[in-house]
């Protein structure tokens, strides 16, 4: 049994390998070699009067490895001066987080690894943006407009640069210091010109690819900003308004999430950040949770990634089409795919901390 922390993940996981591992695992969904159970969340009132405790877990298997990803968060939804809201999360105190990935062999049942999910999480989500850009953006795309300046916004740009010859990017986020730091860091890392701009409109005007990677509960781009030929990669369901989704010529979602369970007082879908959640608490306590912005309905059929690569649905057909790839879905397959790559590379290089496997076994039948 190997414990793998974020520093080791950072050493062994590069973006091209992260993208390839996911593409191969997604293709196995078609044959049945990959399978997953969508994420299920649980919300419980926490000590803070403005927040909730959220537990999330997702399970999936691909290529001989099963992964269980676990999250333990306190979530709050602060409101900005302009009335918009975002989601913030932490474990115990702001700045610390608890997310873990367990890996098991489906051949023998052996527990293989326990790893921090932080860097792996950012890379697998960013890698999905690269998958979408390779699938739908014009091959000669050279410019990117990024909205967001956090970890996901960093890996979004890295992934897009891994699949397209990007020469320049612009970035906007509400915090001027954050966007300027992002621009400086990503310019050095990628060897391209990355410029911080003062508005979201300026960030996306005239670019080939738009990348939105924010924690906003409200749309971050407007429909009339879209230009012929652009491709849009999005992180959250709430970043794009339903009317904007209707404007896209081609929309592809990475996968289907959520369980088709009847809603009740306990099982609810109108919860930010969750496709479905079991919610505890009194009626008064549940008022802490924002409603109405979680999952806006879009009146169109949206194919998934496997529909396009199997030929059941089409991708971009011409240069002028406006396309969108939503990185939402297939989460349970991403973790065994990327996690297994990290585990094997760490083993090859002698990295990580060995934990006695017998600690995780017992002689009592469970």
C-alpha positions, 0 to 999 in steps of 0.5 A, a space after each residue: 500500500 502506497 501513500 502518495 501526497 500532492 508533491 509526488 503527484 506533481 512530480 509524476 503527472 504531466 498534462 499530456 499523460 493526464 489527458 491520454 489516460 482520461 481519453 482511453 478510459 472514456 473510450 472504454 465506457 463504450 465497450 463496458 470496460 469502464 464503469 462508474 457510479 455518479 457522485 452523491 453528496 450529503 449536506 449536514 448543518 455545520 458549526 457556522 451559521 452561514 455554511 453547511 458540511 458537505 460530504 461527497 464521494 464517487 466510485 469508478 473503475 477502469 483498466 484493472 483499478 477501482 478508485 473511490 474519491 472522498 471529500 470532506 468540506 465546509 461550504 459557504 456562499 458569500 455574496 459580493 457587492 454586486 449581488 453575485 454569489 460564489 461557493 467557497 470551501 475548506 476543511 477545519 479552517 480556510 486554506 486547508 482541505 480534505 480530499 482523498 483517493 483510494 485505489 484498489 486492484 479489481 484483479 485481487 481486491 488489494 488496496 494499492 494506494 491512498 493519495 491526496 486529491 488536490 493536485 490530481 483533482 486540478 489536473 484531471 479537471 484541466 485535462 478535460 478542458 484539453 479533451 474538449 478543445 481537441 474534440 471541438 476547437 478549430 485545429 488552428 486555434 492560437 488564442 485563449 481567453 480565460 475567466 478565472 485565476 485559480 488552480 483550475 484556471 491554470 490547468 485549463 490553460 495548460 491542457 488547452 496548450 497541450 492540444 493546440 498551438 497556443 501563442 497568446 492568452 488573456 485572463 480576467 478575474 474580479 481580483 486584480 492581484 490574482 489575475 496579474 499573478 496568474 498572467 505572470 506565472 502562466 507566461 513563465 510556465 508556458 512560454 507564451 504571452 498571457 495578459 491580465 485584463 480588466 473585464 471578462 468581455 475584454 478577455 474573450 473578445 476575438 479569441 479562438 478558445 474561451 475557458 471559464 473556470 470559476 466558482 461563480 453561481 451566476 453566468 460569467 459570459 453573455 450570449 452576445 459576446 460569442 463570435 463565429 468559430 469560437 470554442 468554449 470550455 466550461 467548468 461549472 453548470 452555472 457559468 453559462 446561462 441556458 439562453 447562451 447554451 441555446 446559441 451554441 451550434 454544437 454542445 457536448 457534455 463530458 458525461 452523465 452525472 446524477 442518479 434518477 431518484 425521486 426528489 423528497 425533503 431529504 434527497 434534493 437536486 436544487 443544491 449548488 455544486 451537487 447533481 443530487 444530495 441528501 440534505 439534513 437539517 431543519 427548514 430554518 437551517 436549510 435556508 442557508 443553502 442558496 437555491 434556484 441557481 444550481 441546475 438551470 434547465 436547457 431545452 435541447 438534447 446534449 450528446 456526451 463525449 462517447 456519443 461523438 467518438 463513437 459516431 452517434 453524434 457529430 462534432 464541429 462541422 465547419 470553421 464558423 460553428 460556435 462549440 461548447 464542451 462542458 467538462 462535467 461528467 465521467 468523474 468516477 472514471 477520471 479518478 481510476 484512470 489518472 490515479 492509476 497512472 500516478 500510482 504506477 509512475 510513483 512505483 517505478 520511481 520509488 516515490 511515495 510512502 510505503 504503508 503495510 498492506 496488512 494494516 488495511 486487511 483483517 481476519 474477520 469477515 465483514 
